[in-house]
Amino acid sequence: MAQDYPIPAGFLERETEIKKSRFIARVAPVTSRDDVRGWLEQAHRDHPDARHICWAYQIGRPGSAAEAAMNDDGEPSGTAGKPILNVIQHKDMGDVLVIVIRYFGGIKLGAGGLVRAYAGAAESVLSQVERVIQPALESVTITMGFADEQPLRHWCDQHQALIDDMLYGSGVEARVRVPTDAIATLTAYCEAQGLQMAVADA
């Protein structure tokens, strides 16, 4: 059975300075790769002159995340994205993206210094952002015809369900995360519409 978990309540930004380098850390709630892409594009728009824009995210419940990724954006391998992700994982928070924007100050920090700087920047926002509880979500796969896609999207909007993926072939296969207490409602909806639903193994 899926469990509720904490997520960031919203966007927060904090700045630190280490040996003249500025580290601007941002945290934001995300539920898909599109969300992540949107926040990264915003960071590049806001800071076009930054030397590095490094990041990490975790989608899903902490400890069994559906998806996680990180990027060093030109910093030495393992000195930026991984420390950020490590802090996220230690904070026991899901559906979270942390971006750290660095303006180089002319003094090299070394690998150990970079790890500490990026971890510290991530810590600065994650320790201060407010949390809200994300209701437990169950993963389901729904197979349907093309005409059924829009009605299903509408149902998801009405029931706080998240569409992770839509695969198109001879028909449509939707991968959806549904609040646990809405599974019975979705089952009834699928039966009424003649859709095939399968609950994924946790």
C-alpha positions, 0 to 999 in steps of 0.5 A, a space after each residue: 500500500 502506498 503511503 503519504 509523503 512530504 513534498 515542498 509547499 512551493 518555490 524557495 530561493 536562497 543564496 550563499 557565497 563561498 570564496 567569492 563564488 555565488 551559489 543560488 539554490 532553488 527548490 520547487 515541487 515537480 511531478 514530471 520531467 516536463 515540470 523539471 524542464 520548465 524550472 530549468 528553462 526558467 533558471 537559464 532565463 533568469 541567470 544567462 551569465 551563470 557559469 554552472 546550473 546544476 540540479 537534481 530531482 526526485 519524483 515519487 515517494 522518498 525511499 522508492 522514488 519513481 524517478 530521480 536524476 542529476 546533472 553536474 553541468 560542467 562541474 567535475 563529475 560527481 561534485 554537484 548533482 550527486 551531492 544535491 541528490 544526496 541532500 534531497 534523499 536525506 531530507 525524506 522529501 518527494 516530488 522535489 527539484 533543487 537547482 543550484 546556480 553558480 557564478 564563479 568568483 575566480 577562486 577554485 574550490 577543489 573537488 571536496 570544496 565543490 561537494 560541500 558547497 553544492 550540498 550546503 546550498 541544497 541544504 540551505 533551501 531544503 531546510 527552510 522550505 515549507 512542506 505539505 503532505 502528498 496523498 499516497 498515489 497508486 500507479 495504474 496502467 489504462 488501455 483505451 481507444 483514442 477517443 477515450 483520452 480526453 475524458 480520462 484527462 478530465 477525470 484525472 484533473 477532477 481527482 488529483 491524479 497525475 498522468 506520467 505517460 501516454 503511449 500511442 500505438 494501435 490504441 492509447 496506454 496511459 500510465 497514471 498515478 491515482 490517490 489511493 482513496 480514488 482507486 475504487 472510483 477510477 475502477 468504476 469509471 473504467 468499467 463504465 467506459 469499457 477501459 482496461 485498467 491494471 494496477 502496477 506492482 509497488 
